[in-house]
Amino acid sequence: MVADNYREVDRRVGEACARNGRNRQEVTLIAVSKTKPVELIREAMDAGADVFGENKVQELCDKYEQLPKTLHWHLIGHLQRNKVKYIVDKVDLIHSVDSMRLAEEISKEAEKKQTDVKVLIEVNVAQEESKFGVSVDETEELVREIAKLPRIHVLGLMTIAPNVSDPEENRPVFRTLKKLAVDIKMKNIDNVRMDVLSMGMTGDYQVAIEEGATMVRVGTGIFGERNYSV
Ligand SMILES: *Cc1c(COP(=O)(O)O)cnc(C)c1O
């Protein structure tokens, strides 16, 4: 079932790209495997999945140990500074940097491990109180400050759009993030790329792709509903 789901989501990602004249290779499908066992991750791998998103450090590390090292892991959830040391050499990308203090810790640990760490800045576009992330207005300043730190590289922006019934409601959110990335890119800040836009989840990834997403994070659509009580 998971393999079929993955193929179906992958197909829809391709369709959304085609509708907008985009190359399928421009969009990375991240299979969000949080709360799901490694057996289901293996099923997704059978369908070709090799990029997985987790939101908890411990869970990511456990799965990292159990699965082939050829997989790519993305930390998509809120990251506490005291956990940074466990993941800097395991993840391809941290999607959720939203403070200078966190960036400094990542930079410090990356130096210790002699590795380079790629990050996205999490932007709370919709200004939801329950969500992490910097405001649209604070983003450029944070990007400029992080750009000066060693061994940490800002590749772009990420947002978690509101939970809505009609994905069209989130189109302005995605459009705002895209515009912000374009605006910052035009400033040509050293050590800043702004080519990656991580936006869109199960309910709205097709709209996000239409608005310029280069990474979509799909959990439920691939692995089914999550049960947090177990
Ligand atoms: C859980 C999660 C997702 C996946 O959400 P679905 O609606 O299940 O696709 C995407 N992004 C982040 C940051 C998440 O925590």
PDBQT file of the ligand as one rigid body, heavy atoms in Angstrom, charges set to zero:
ROOT
HETATM    1  C1  LIG A 301       4.312  16.033   9.589  1.00  0.00    +0.000 C 
HETATM    2  C2  LIG A 301       4.896  17.065   8.701  1.00  0.00    +0.000 A 
HETATM    3  C3  LIG A 301       4.650  17.047   7.309  1.00  0.00    +0.000 A 
HETATM    4  C4  LIG A 301       3.773  16.022   6.621  1.00  0.00    +0.000 C 
HETATM    5  O1  LIG A 301       2.427  16.325   6.813  1.00  0.00    +0.000 OA
HETATM    6  P1  LIG A 301       1.289  15.506   6.035  1.00  0.00    +0.000 P 
HETATM    7  O2  LIG A 301       0.105  16.389   6.111  1.00  0.00    +0.000 OA
HETATM    8  O3  LIG A 301       1.105  14.219   6.763  1.00  0.00    +0.000 OA
HETATM    9  O4  LIG A 301       1.743  15.315   4.636  1.00  0.00    +0.000 OA
HETATM   10  C5  LIG A 301       5.264  18.006   6.541  1.00  0.00    +0.000 A 
HETATM   11  N1  LIG A 301       6.057  18.959   7.097  1.00  0.00    +0.000 NA
HETATM   12  C6  LIG A 301       6.300  19.011   8.404  1.00  0.00    +0.000 A 
HETATM   13  C7  LIG A 301       7.185  20.064   8.946  1.00  0.00    +0.000 C 
HETATM   14  C8  LIG A 301       5.727  18.071   9.253  1.00  0.00    +0.000 A 
HETATM   15  O5  LIG A 301       5.985  18.132  10.567  1.00  0.00    +0.000 OA
ENDROOT
TORSDOF 0
